Amino acid sequence: MNGLGRRLTAALLAATTAVAMSGCVSRPDSGGGSGEGGTIRFTFAPDPVWDYITEQGILSEMEKESGITIEASSTWDEFGVFAGGHADIVSSASYEVPVIEEETGRDTVIIGKYNLDRSVIITRADNPAQTLADLKGQDISAYTAVSATLVWGAYAKKMHDVDFRTGGGDYNLIVSDPQQQADLVEKGEVAACLCLPEFAAPGLRSGELKVLYDGKASSDMYSELVVPEHEGPMINVFLAGNEWAQENPDKVEFFLDVWQRGLSEWEANKATIIETYPQHFAVEAPEDVAFVQDYIGDHDWFVRDVRFDQAWADGESQIFPFLKETGFMAEEQAQPKFRPSEQGGQS
């Protein structure tokens, strides 16, 4: 088992325990077959678009019209629920799906896309570094040992021939709470952080912090280094049990319809949604809310279409040979299955 597998196994065990203690509601069966009506069991981390369409009554209207309901549980421990068979659909980074499938023992399929990988490399503004190569040998905070850190490790290997990974390599990567990462950089306790930008909003707004690579996020790097102009990689795709998806195509399409409506609402009301649910963007002060509104105006990580075509699936799949050739995924690791939509979607 490679490093990703070992770490994800530990995370899944911890998540299973946490979910068992959290009292999440679940049902043993959401109904099979492709008949009308029924329930979709959906587990997702707290999300502003979901809160918006729920509180605006949009979801209930769509459920009433379709006869299908979505039984949602909001938790950071999605994979424990999914591993236990208590969710039909969860979210995941696209590049983590193969190991999730391996560790949960569930046959899965990617049915939709949602959030681009928005992770960035941040330093103090007075740090002369422009790239990870300039930070070789230094302490760097990362919010995860896997996920985006593996992808940035592959970028670093491709661009600079350096070994950027936890537990060894050319850097001392320290896994930290994402809410503390910007403070660690500002105080000089680490040279940089691999961060989600919203958690660094005050420092970026004040000019104390800067984003390396001319402000580019992981998704920008992917389109430059791996697949030109590709929309990805995704830090959130929608992942379903494969057998369930095959037996319930009506539920899959309804689920995608709901999220397409949510994305349309986001596009039309993003400033209002950020102001209404600032906690989902790790900000509180009005000036930081305004900064995130402006930042997302230039660096929106929400996609426009939840559905995708085969061309997009082919482009997203290139992350796996890229991770393998740079040493961040085992050669024998299988690739995930994608379910392109008959209704199309952006590629």
VENTALIN-V952807 format. One record per backbone hydrogen bond with DSSP energy under -1.0 kcal/mol. CO is the residue of the C=O (numbers start at 1). NH is the residue of the N-H. E is the energy in kcal/mol with one decimal. If there is no record, write none. Layout:
CO:NH:E
CO:NH:E
This chain:
2:6:-2.3
3:7:-2.5
4:8:-2.5
5:9:-2.3
6:10:-1.9
7:11:-2.2
8:12:-2.8
9:13:-2.2
10:14:-2.3
11:15:-2.7
12:16:-2.6
13:17:-1.9
14:18:-2.5
15:19:-2.9
16:20:-2.0
17:21:-1.3
18:22:-1.0
30:39:-1.3
38:69:-2.3
40:71:-2.9
41:88:-2.4
41:89:-1.8
42:73:-2.1
44:75:-1.7
47:51:-1.9
48:52:-2.3
49:53:-2.6
50:54:-1.8
51:55:-2.9
52:56:-2.2
53:59:-2.3
54:57:-1.2
57:61:-1.7
58:62:-2.1
59:63:-2.7
60:64:-2.4
61:65:-2.1
62:66:-2.0
63:67:-2.7
69:40:-2.7
70:72:-1.0
71:42:-2.5
73:44:-1.8
77:81:-1.2
78:82:-2.3
79:83:-3.1
80:84:-1.5
81:86:-2.4
82:85:-1.6
88:241:-1.6
89:43:-2.2
90:239:-3.3
92:237:-3.0
93:96:-1.5
94:97:-1.0
96:100:-2.2
97:101:-2.9
98:102:-1.9
99:103:-3.0
100:104:-2.6
101:105:-1.6
107:242:-3.0
109:240:-2.6
110:339:-2.5
112:238:-2.7
114:303:-2.4
115:235:-1.9
115:236:-1.7
117:219:-1.8
119:218:-1.9
120:195:-2.3
121:212:-3.1
122:193:-2.2
123:210:-2.5
124:127:-1.7
130:213:-1.7
132:135:-1.5
135:138:-2.0
138:172:-2.0
139:191:-2.5
140:174:-2.8
141:194:-3.3
142:176:-2.5
146:149:-2.2
147:151:-1.4
148:152:-2.6
149:153:-2.0
150:154:-2.0
151:155:-2.3
152:156:-2.8
153:157:-2.2
154:158:-2.4
155:159:-2.9
156:160:-2.7
157:161:-1.2
163:170:-3.1
170:137:-2.3
172:140:-2.2
174:142:-2.3
177:180:-2.1
180:184:-2.1
181:185:-1.9
182:186:-2.8
183:187:-2.5
184:189:-2.0
184:190:-1.3
185:188:-1.2
192:141:-2.5
193:122:-2.7
195:120:-2.6
196:199:-1.7
197:200:-1.7
198:201:-1.3
200:204:-2.5
201:205:-2.8
202:206:-2.3
203:207:-1.0
203:208:-1.1
203:209:-1.8
208:125:-2.9
210:123:-2.0
213:216:-1.5
217:221:-2.0
218:222:-2.3
219:223:-1.6
220:224:-1.1
221:225:-2.8
222:226:-2.7
222:227:-1.6
227:230:-1.9
230:232:-1.2
233:117:-2.6
234:94:-2.1
236:114:-1.8
236:115:-1.6
237:92:-1.6
238:111:-2.7
238:112:-1.1
239:90:-2.5
240:109:-2.2
241:245:-2.6
242:246:-2.2
243:247:-2.0
244:248:-1.4
248:252:-2.1
249:253:-2.4
250:254:-2.1
251:255:-2.7
252:256:-2.3
253:257:-2.3
254:258:-2.5
255:259:-2.0
256:260:-2.4
257:261:-2.3
258:262:-2.1
259:263:-2.5
260:264:-2.0
261:265:-2.4
262:266:-2.3
263:267:-2.4
264:268:-1.8
265:269:-2.0
269:273:-2.7
270:274:-2.5
271:275:-2.1
272:276:-2.5
273:277:-2.4
277:280:-1.5
278:281:-1.8
278:283:-1.9
279:282:-1.1
285:289:-2.3
286:290:-2.4
287:291:-1.6
288:292:-2.4
289:293:-2.3
290:294:-2.2
291:295:-3.0
292:296:-2.8
293:297:-1.3
295:299:-2.2
301:116:-2.9
306:113:-2.4
308:341:-2.7
309:313:-2.0
310:314:-2.7
311:315:-2.0
312:316:-2.8
313:317:-2.1
316:319:-1.6
317:320:-1.5
318:322:-1.6
319:323:-2.3
320:324:-2.2
321:325:-2.7
322:326:-1.2
323:328:-3.4
324:327:-1.3
330:333:-1.6
337:110:-2.9
341:344:-1.4
